[in-house]
Amino acid sequence: MNFYQEVYKLVAKVPKGKVATYGQIAALISTPRAAQVVGFALRALPQNSEVPWQRVINSQGCISIQNPRWPQSEQARLLKREGIKVAFSHNVYRVDLDKYLYSFRAR
């Protein structure tokens, strides 16, 4: 299984109402310094993918995607629809990681 497939497999495990971070996903794949590559993998998803890409945010709890197909406001909308409270302040969408961060079980 290649890196992107590993990313998709882990992101698919994040349940509705929870989020994971790019770094968290990278670390679980044993490449803790590859958080940015996790973002590349998610950006490469086809538009009709069932992988819940919206559930991955940065380590500060902010939505930080830079993808014209899926703007930050769309990610925030999808997270809110799942019951996650998303605050917007100073042009930043933020999620409370203490409340919504998913804890993966040991592999």
C-alpha positions in Angstrom: 0.0 0.0 0.0 1.5 3.4 -0.9 1.5 6.5 1.3 -1.6 8.1 -0.2 -3.5 4.8 0.2 -2.4 4.7 3.9 -3.6 8.2 4.3 -7.0 7.4 2.9 -7.3 4.3 5.0 -6.7 6.2 8.2 -8.8 9.2 7.3 -11.7 6.9 6.6 -11.5 5.7 10.2 -12.1 9.1 11.7 -15.7 9.0 12.8 -18.4 11.6 12.1 -18.1 14.4 14.7 -14.4 14.0 15.2 -11.3 15.4 13.5 -7.6 14.3 13.0 -4.6 16.4 12.2 -2.3 16.1 9.3 0.6 15.4 11.6 -1.4 12.8 13.5 -2.1 10.9 10.3 1.6 11.2 9.2 2.8 9.9 12.5 0.5 6.9 12.3 2.0 6.0 9.0 5.5 6.2 10.6 6.4 9.4 8.8 5.8 12.1 11.4 7.5 14.8 9.4 5.2 14.2 6.4 2.2 16.2 7.5 2.3 18.3 4.3 2.3 15.2 2.2 -0.9 14.1 4.0 -2.4 17.4 2.7 -1.1 16.6 -0.8 -2.8 13.2 -0.7 -6.1 14.7 0.4 -5.9 17.3 -2.3 -5.4 14.5 -4.9 -8.7 12.9 -4.0 -11.3 12.8 -6.8 -14.3 15.0 -6.1 -16.6 12.0 -5.8 -14.4 10.3 -3.2 -16.0 8.9 0.0 -12.9 9.6 2.1 -14.0 12.2 4.7 -11.2 14.7 3.8 -13.0 17.5 5.7 -12.1 15.8 9.0 -8.4 16.6 8.7 -7.2 19.9 10.0 -3.9 21.4 11.2 -2.3 20.9 14.6 -3.5 24.2 15.9 -7.1 23.2 15.2 -7.4 25.4 12.2 -8.8 24.7 8.7 -5.8 25.3 6.5 -6.6 23.7 3.2 -5.5 25.5 0.0 -7.6 23.8 -2.6 -9.8 25.7 -5.0 -12.1 22.8 -5.4 -12.8 22.7 -1.6 -12.5 26.2 0.0 -12.1 26.5 3.8 -15.7 27.6 4.1 -16.9 24.3 2.5 -14.8 22.3 4.9 -16.2 24.3 7.8 -19.7 23.8 6.5 -19.2 20.0 6.2 -17.8 19.8 9.8 -20.7 21.8 11.2 -23.1 19.5 9.4 -21.4 16.6 11.4 -22.0 18.4 14.7 -18.6 19.9 15.1 -18.5 23.5 16.4 -16.3 25.6 14.1 -15.5 29.1 15.2 -14.6 31.8 12.7 -12.4 34.7 13.8 -9.7 36.9 12.1 -10.3 35.0 8.8 -9.5 31.6 10.4 -11.8 28.7 11.0 -10.9 26.9 14.2 -12.0 23.6 15.9 -11.5 22.8 19.6 -9.1 19.9 19.4 -9.5 19.1 23.1 -13.2 18.3 22.4 -13.1 16.9 18.8 -9.7 15.3 18.2 -10.1 11.6 17.4 -7.8 9.2 19.3 -6.8 6.3 17.1 -6.5 2.9 18.7 -3.1 1.3 18.7 -2.4 -0.5 15.4 
